[in-house]
Amino acid sequence: MIERDSDDGEEPPASQPDPLVGSESHIDDLLHWLYLDGDRRLLTGWLLLFVFGACLLLIRVDLITPAEAGDITAIAAALVGGMLPFITVVLAINQLILSEEFGTTGVFIERLEETREYRYGIEDHTGYRPSPVEPSAFLRVLIESKRRTALGLWNVCRDAPVALREAIDDYVSTTTPRDVDAIERLEGASFGTFTVIAVIVHYNDPWQLQSVRRIRSRHRHDLSDAAENQLDRLEELLRDIHVARQYFKTVHMQQELADLSKILLYVGFPTLLGGAFVIVAYGNLLALELNPIVYAIVVSTTITALFSPFAVLLAYVLRIATIARRTAADFGPFVLQQQIPGEEIETADETGYRRSE
């Protein structure tokens, strides 16, 4: 096997999604809100409002006929039957969450020791003692230390050869605005809100790590000892940021799944009772010969209520799946082409020229 030195040819540039820069259109903003930033309860409410309006429209055009008791009870029975598997879904979610909580004393001691060693390492790399215990403050310390280290690298390379200086200028000018934006967003944010997770999702440390390694490889003969030390610190801090991102993302997703299972139970139980009541009593309700508008509202409300567990599941799983997809392969120097719908990123084809997807 013949190894080619990285200086012999131009390596295609790694892509760098830039989701922290403003979206280019209202559609992008809407998709971003739908998949990530939007309050899941509000999104659920909009979905149910849409279902309610659609039911009224279908009644208006006689595709749903409230006067036919058999049709309405058949719809209610079908939706009630479709809700029963949600019990299995809730049990599976809780089993997934609890599986991370079980363990022996040895397992918990090992976790504690690993966490303590990680925090000691953070304190050595950042000089901040003791390191914050609040996740947003913890990430702010890491990102701020990484930003200062990058500026320190730029400072010690001011008299370096032109090619090295330009590479570092490009890296610092590209990453510093992202660091500043992340630090500002994390200030005052509390874990549990989506602000912290938004920073975690968008902070592309694998790309930054690859850029640092490329600078070291291509300009290794021009690097001073001080520049080497700064690059070492950058790699250590980016590794620390990556571990923190993955851990906080995991905790957040556990919380989201726990909230999802609770909401499914809160919504599902009264919905089952209401569906059962409609199946049993709707024929008698028709016998009262009330205003047709009353029956239209009863039918639309029933269908909307029976659809509510599906709406909750859709709203929450959509964001959980998007976060998982967005960060699934962010490990070490590997940078895969992943994007949230509505984001446009640059990639490199086999010729090394950039193109937009």
Phi, psi and omega in degrees: 000130182259127179263135180256130178293143184294342180278348184284340181208164182273120178284134177303135183294139176289146181284152177224095175302144182234063185286350182278344173281149186304147179294155186273345183209166178292330177295318176300317179299318181295317179295320179296319178295318183295316186274330188228298195284336186292144174297126184296326179292320178294319178297319177299318178298318178295320178298317181291324176297321177296317179297317180298314179296321179296321178296316178299320179295317179294326176292320181298323181265012175066022172279336169240128184244101181299339182286345180265102184297323181297321179294317183292316179293328177293318177298314181297319180295321179295317180291322177297317178297325178289339180281336184302322177298345178296334175299317177296321179298314180298315179298320180295319179298313181294325177295320178297318181292314184291336180298333178278346184263342182277150177167167178273173178299324179298320178297316182291323177296319179297318178298318181296317180295319179295320178295318180295318178297321179295316180293321176298320177297320177299316181295324177292322184282330184257338184076009182260113183230134347285157179291146183299151177263342179279127187306316182294319178293324179298314178294323179299317179298315181296312184292322177296318178296321177295320179296316180294324178294320177297318177293325176296321176298316178298321182293318182284347181254017180297330180258015181284167175306155188302315183299316179293316182297320179293322179296318180289320177302317181295317180296313183293317181293333179279319188270330184300314177301324178293320178297315181297317179298316180296318180296318180294321180291327182281341183294121179079356180282145178248145180290134188120329170275162185280352182301314181296318181291326177299319177295318180299317182294320189267349184278105190271073181292329177300319177297318180295320179296318178296323178294319178297317180294326178292319178299315181297320183289315186282335186237029186298332181282343182258357184278131174279171178299321179296320178294320177300318180296319179295320177295321176299316179296321178299314180297318179297316181292321178294325175295317179297318179297319181298315179298316180297318179301311183295321181293311181294326176297317180297316179297317180298317181293326174297318178295318179298317179294322177295316177298319180299315181296321178294314182295322178299322177290316180299320183279321188291320185295306179294331179294319177298319179296316180296319178296319178296321179297318180296318180299320185278321194251356187294324177300316178294325178296321177296327182295342180285345178053054177281179178300138180303332179297324179298316181292324177297318180291320179298315182293315180296319179294319180297312181297319179297316180296318180291336178276346188302319177299324177295320179295318177299313180299317180298313184297316184283315182293329178301315180286318180300316179294323179294316178297315180298317179294322185288331186240006187299320186253013178283078182226117179063219185275003183281130182233106179261159180279100178231142177206155174276140179309133182101347178265134176252129181234161178263139176232169179244132176275186186293344178275348181094355179274144182276146175218159180260142176251000000 
